[in-house]
Amino acid sequence: MKWSEFFTSSVGKKLVMAFTGLFLILFLIVHAGINACIFADLLDDSDNGEIFNIAAHFMGAYYVIRILEIGLFIGFFIHIIQGFVLVFQNRARRKVGYQVPMGSQGSAWYKKSMGLLGTLIFLFLVMHVSQFWVHTRIIKDAQMRNLTQDDLTQLSVDITLVRVNTFELVQNNRRLKDDATKLLQYIKDQYHPEGD
């Protein structure tokens, strides 16, 4: 089999999907790592966002990063297009479904939900890119500035509020579950007493 035939085969397309997926995961790890630099002031009180500002400047100032951005967009498009091609080819080859439906036994939920999860990630990316990348790279109207101690304090307050609200929601959910259990037990005891 020639290389050109390999990449047009189903296995070759799945291999391309795997490599582009790994490339996108590596990008996500680097992206999250750079964004995590915002928390460096937790380790060093005198940082005041300096490490994050250095990392952000590095990501915006060098041509190597611009070239990698182009590769990233190409990787996104190849991954999306190959995914659609594989789905449509698989559906076209199997006109009749399986004789016995497997339900949830056939594969895990995330394997069955790849289309939905991919669509949600794509919508997030469109929103994220339109809010940050387009304004800083194309329109150039973003008011970029260095982080200050006030920004970091506000971030800390926001994270604390999210944590407190999440804790309250969990506690309310537990109380609601306990109340519902007690109500069901009351109904069972009231209308179906033992011995009837």
C-alpha positions in Angstrom: 0.0 0.0 0.0 1.3 3.4 -1.0 1.5 6.3 1.5 -1.2 8.3 -0.5 -3.5 5.2 -0.3 -2.8 4.8 3.4 -3.9 8.3 4.3 -7.1 8.0 2.2 -8.0 4.7 4.0 -10.2 4.6 7.1 -7.3 3.5 9.3 -5.1 6.3 7.9 -7.8 8.9 8.5 -8.2 7.7 12.1 -4.4 8.0 12.5 -4.6 11.6 11.3 -7.4 12.2 13.7 -5.3 10.7 16.5 -2.2 12.8 15.7 -4.1 16.1 15.3 -6.0 15.3 18.5 -2.7 14.8 20.4 -1.4 18.0 18.9 -4.4 19.9 20.1 -4.1 18.3 23.6 -0.4 19.4 23.7 -1.5 22.9 22.8 -4.1 22.8 25.5 -1.5 21.8 28.1 0.8 24.6 27.1 -2.1 27.1 27.0 -3.3 26.1 30.5 0.3 26.2 31.8 0.8 29.7 30.6 -2.6 30.8 32.0 -1.7 29.1 35.3 1.2 31.5 35.7 -1.4 34.0 37.0 -1.3 32.0 40.3 2.5 32.5 40.7 1.8 35.2 43.3 0.5 32.5 45.6 4.0 31.2 45.8 5.8 34.5 45.8 4.0 37.6 47.3 6.3 40.0 45.5 5.4 38.6 42.0 2.4 40.8 41.4 1.6 39.1 38.1 5.1 39.5 36.7 5.6 35.9 35.6 2.2 35.9 33.8 3.1 39.2 32.1 6.4 37.8 30.9 4.7 34.6 29.6 2.0 36.6 27.9 4.6 38.9 26.3 6.5 35.9 25.0 3.4 34.4 23.5 2.6 37.7 21.7 6.0 38.9 20.6 7.7 36.2 18.7 7.2 35.0 15.1 7.7 31.3 16.0 4.4 31.6 18.0 2.7 33.1 15.0 3.8 30.2 12.8 2.6 27.7 15.5 -0.8 29.5 15.6 -1.2 28.9 11.8 -0.3 25.2 12.4 -2.8 25.1 15.3 -5.6 26.4 13.1 -4.7 23.9 10.3 -4.7 21.1 12.9 -8.2 22.2 14.1 -9.6 22.2 10.6 -8.0 18.8 9.6 -9.3 17.3 12.8 -12.8 18.6 12.3 -13.0 17.7 8.6 -11.5 14.2 9.1 -14.1 13.6 11.9 -17.0 14.5 9.6 -15.6 12.5 6.7 -15.1 9.4 8.9 -18.7 9.7 10.3 -20.3 10.0 6.9 -18.2 7.2 5.4 -19.0 4.9 8.2 -22.7 5.6 8.0 -22.7 5.2 4.2 -21.0 1.8 4.5 -23.4 0.4 7.1 -26.9 1.1 5.8 -28.5 -1.4 8.2 -27.9 -1.1 11.9 -26.8 -3.9 14.2 -29.3 -6.7 14.8 -29.1 -6.5 18.6 -28.7 -3.0 20.0 -26.0 -2.9 22.6 -27.3 0.1 24.5 -24.8 1.4 27.1 -22.9 -2.0 27.0 -21.4 -1.4 23.6 -19.1 1.5 24.5 -18.6 4.2 27.1 -20.7 7.4 27.1 -17.9 9.6 26.0 -17.3 7.5 22.9 -21.0 7.8 22.0 -21.0 11.5 22.7 -17.9 12.5 20.6 -20.0 14.5 18.2 -21.8 16.4 20.9 -18.6 17.0 22.9 -16.8 18.1 19.8 -19.6 20.6 19.0 -19.5 22.0 22.5 -15.7 22.4 22.3 -16.0 24.0 18.9 -18.6 26.5 20.1 -16.4 27.4 23.1 -13.4 27.9 20.8 -15.4 30.2 18.5 -16.4 32.3 21.5 -12.9 32.2 23.0 -11.2 33.1 19.8 -13.7 35.9 18.9 -13.2 37.5 22.4 -9.5 37.2 22.7 -7.5 36.3 19.6 -9.5 38.4 17.0 -9.4 41.5 19.1 -5.7 41.3 19.9 -4.4 40.0 16.5 -6.8 41.3 13.8 -8.8 44.2 15.1 -6.2 45.4 17.5 -8.7 47.3 19.6 -8.1 45.4 22.8 -6.9 47.4 25.7 -4.2 45.1 26.8 -2.4 45.9 30.0 -0.2 44.3 32.6 -1.8 42.6 35.6 -1.8 44.6 38.8 -2.2 43.5 42.4 -5.8 44.7 42.3 -6.5 42.4 39.4 -5.1 39.4 41.3 -7.0 40.4 44.4 -10.2 40.6 42.4 -9.4 37.2 40.9 -8.9 35.7 44.3 -12.2 37.2 45.5 -14.0 35.8 42.4 -12.5 32.3 42.9 -13.6 32.4 46.6 -17.1 33.4 45.7 -17.3 30.5 43.1 -16.0 28.1 45.7 -18.5 29.3 48.4 -21.4 29.2 46.0 -20.5 25.8 44.8 -20.3 24.6 48.4 -23.7 26.1 49.2 -25.2 24.4 46.1 -23.8 21.0 47.1 -25.1 21.5 50.7 -28.6 22.5 49.4 -28.6 19.5 47.1 -27.8 17.2 50.0 -30.6 18.8 52.2 -33.0 18.5 49.3 -32.1 14.8 48.7 -32.5 14.1 52.5 -35.9 15.8 52.6 -37.1 13.9 49.5 -35.9 10.6 51.0 -37.8 11.4 54.3 -40.9 12.3 52.3 -40.8 9.1 50.3 -40.3 7.1 53.5 -43.3 8.9 55.1 -45.5 8.1 52.1 -44.4 4.5 52.1 -45.1 4.2 55.9 -48.4 6.0 55.6 -49.9 4.3 52.6 -48.1 1.0 52.6 -47.7 0.0 56.3 -46.0 -3.3 57.1 -48.5 -6.1 57.3 -50.9 -4.9 54.6 
